[in-house]
Amino acid sequence: MSDKITTINPATGKDIKSYDLMTEKQTLQAVENCHKAFKNWKATPIEERGKIIKKIGEKFKEHQEEFAQLMTEEMGKLFKHGKQELDLCAGICEYTAATGAKELANEEKELQNGGKGIVSYDPIGVIYGIQPWNYPAYQVVRYSIVNLMAGNGILLKHAGNVTGSALKLKEIYEEAGLPKDLFTVLIIDHDVSEKVIEHDLVRGVTFTGSSSGGSKIGEQAGKNIKKTVLELGSNDAYIVLEDADIELAVKPVLVVVFIIMVKPVSLQKDL
């Protein structure tokens, strides 16, 4: 097995850049560093977290042209679609920064015996995300930004062919003021990834990808009693017969796509 990941321009077939795979020792140290950063971050007032999250959104706009070009080079996304994706990422940051404090505020509950209870939403620790190549920025932003707002730390194993995009995200986050190591990119293979899922300091695992991959990751995460969110791919046939009203048939497809794109904006309090 190669000890490097090389990104390749799908339009030309030419190599873009090679990245060294992290060893198991380096990876486990990165997990510990992320946990240390998390311990400081969770004590940061949520209003201060919100300011940094908002700044990340602004940085997406500043880096939009170069980041969209990078996505085009790495995975063939149309430049205009890359810019649209980054606009969406900026919007998620803006929304989360504006609503996070309210959504995560303590809630008072009336108890049956006449007393009162308080529900408090506290961060749980380091969240490990394994993400696909098709939306190099958005797939990461939708799980990382809400968790950072909630006070958690983030580990990312991105698809190998968009490794440059993963590192670009880290650059943007830290340029906006996010503490070092709080958002950590792991350039690793599947064997080392399993060690990350098993790690005691990793408290949650989220995966977007194939059903077969999700089955393996879900099994391993469950075996290690980790909170888990899986978004798994499948084929959803949409059949349009020759006597159909084409304009009418197109509308519900677009509505479904829109719902899928905006749903992850909601804060995930349990992570």
N, C-alpha and C positions, 0 to 999 in steps of 0.2 A: 504494500500500500504506500502511496506517495505521502511524503511528509509536508506537502504543500497543497494549497488550493490556488488554481489559476483561473482567473475570470477571462471569458472569451466573448468577443463581439459577435453576436449571432448573425449579423448582416454580412460580415466580412470573413468570419472564421479565424480572425487574428487574435492572439493573446493580448489582453489589456494589462494585467498585473498579476504577480504571484505573491501569495501570503503564506508565511510559515504556520503550520498547525501548532497549536499549543500542546505541550506535554500534559500528562495527567497532573503532575506536580504543579506546574504553572496554573493549570485550571483550578485546582482546589485552593491554591493561594488566592486566586482572583475571587473565588466565592467568599473566602474569609475577608478579603478587603472590602467587598461589596457589603458584607454584614456589618463591618466596622463603620462604614459610611452611613448605613441605614440607622445605626444606633444614635448617631448625631442628628440625622435628618428627621427622625420621628419626634425629636424634641424641638424641632424648628416650628414656630407658630404657623398655623395653616395659612394665615394671611401672607406670610413671607414665602411660603411654598407657592402660593398663587401668583405672586409677583414674578417668580422665576418661570413658572409654567407659561404665563402670559408672554414673557420675554422670549421663550422658546418659539412661540407662535410667530413673533415678529422676526425671529431669525430665519424661520422657514421662508418668509417672504424675501428677506435679504439674499438668501442663498438659492432662490427659486430657479434661476436660469441655469446655474452650474449643476445643481442637483438634478434637475430634469434632464439635462444633457447626459449626466452620468447614468441615469436610469435607461436612457435610450441606448447608450453604449453597452451597458451590461446585460440587459434583458430584452431590448428591442421595443420598448414602449414608445409610442409616438411622443414627440417632444411636447405637443400641446396637451396630451393626456397626462404626461408627467407634471406639467404645471398645474393642471386641474387637481391632481392628487395632492400636491403640496398645498394648494389652496384649502383643500379639505383638512389637511393636517393642521394648518394654521387655525382653521375654524374650531377644531376640536380643542386645541390649546386655549383659545380665547373663551370658549364656552365653559370648559372645565375650571379655568381660573376664576370666572365670574360666578359660577354656581357651586363650586366645591365646598366652600366653607358652610354654606347653608345646608347642603345635602349631607355633610358629615357632622353637623352639629348634634349635641346630645338631645335626646327626645324624652320627654316626661310621659309616663304612662300611669293612668289610674288603675289601681289594683282593686280586686273584688272586696277586700276587707276594709276599704276606705283609705288605704295608704297610697303612697306614690312610689313608682319605680323609675329608674333612669336607664335608658339604652344609650350606650356609648360606643362609638365606632373607632376602634383602635387599629393601627397598622399591625400586620402579623410578621413582617420580615422580608426576606428575599424571595422574589417571584421570578421563576425561570420561564422564558418564552422561547418556543421553537417555531419559527415563522417561514412561510413560503416566499417564492420569488415574485409572484404576480403583481403585488403591490408593495414594492420594496420599502416605502416609507409608511404608508397608511397602516399596513398590517402590524407594524411595530408601535406606531403612535397610539393606536386604539387600545392596546393593553398597557403600554408603559406610562402614558400621561396620567390616566386616572389613578394608577397605582402609585405613581410619584406624588400626586396630589394627596392621596390618602396616607402618605408617609412611608411607603414601602421602598425597598431597593429593587433594582431590575438587572437581570441577566438576560442576554440575547444570544441565541444561536440562530443566525439567519441562514437562508439557503446559500450554498457556496458560491453560486454564480452571481450573487449580489453582495459579496463581501465588502466591496467598496462603498456601497450604499449604507451598509450597517455601520461602518466606521465614520461615514459622513454624518449619520444621525448622532453618534457620540460627540463628534466635533461641534455640531450645532447645539446640543444640549449643554455641553460644558462652556461653550462660548456665551450662552445665555446666563451662566452663573450656577448651573447645577454642580454640586460638589463632586470632586474626582472620585471615581470608583463606584458612585451610586448607580450609574448606568454603565454596565460593563458588557462589551462584546466578546463573546467566546468563539474563537476560530478553532473548532474542534471536530473530531469525527464522531461517529455514532457510539463507539465503545466508551469514549470519555464522557459523552453526553449522559450515558447511563449512570456514571459515577456522580454527575451533577444532580440528577434526580434523586439519588440515594442520600445525598449529603444532608446531615442533620440541620444545617443552617438554611437550607432551601425549604420554604414553607408552602409554596404553591407552584403549580406547573400549568402552563397554557400552551396549547398546540393547535395550529391550523395546518391542515394538509389532508393526506389520503386517509381513507377508513382503515386500511391495513396498518399504516404508521400510527394512527390514533389508537388502534387496538393494543399495540405493543406498549406505547407510552402510557396509556390509561391503566394497563395491567401493572406496569412497574410503579407508577405513581400511587395506585391503590395499595399495592403491596407495602409501600413505604408510608402509607397514611398521609398523603399530601392532598391538599385542596387542588382540584383539577378542573380546568375548562377546556373542552375539546370542540373545535369547529371542523367537521370532517366533510370532505368532498364527496360528490356523487353525481349521477346523471339525472337531471330533471327534465324529462322530455316535454316539449311543447309542440304539439302537432297542429299545423294549419292546413286544412283541406282546401281544395281548389275552388270551392264555392264560397269561401269565407270572405268577409269584409276585411281586407288587409289592414286598413287604417285602424279599425276597431280592434283587430287582433294584436296589433303592436302595442297599444296603450297599456294593457295589464302587464306585459313583459317589462316595460319601462318602470311601472310602479313597483314591481317586485325588486328590480335592481336598485331603485332609490331607497326602498326600505332596508335592504341589506347594507347599503352604504352608510345610512345615518344611525342605525340602531346602536352601534357600539359607542356612541357618544355618551350614553348614560353611565353614571358612576357605578362601578362594581364594588359595593361596600364590603363584600365578604373577602375580597383580595386586597 
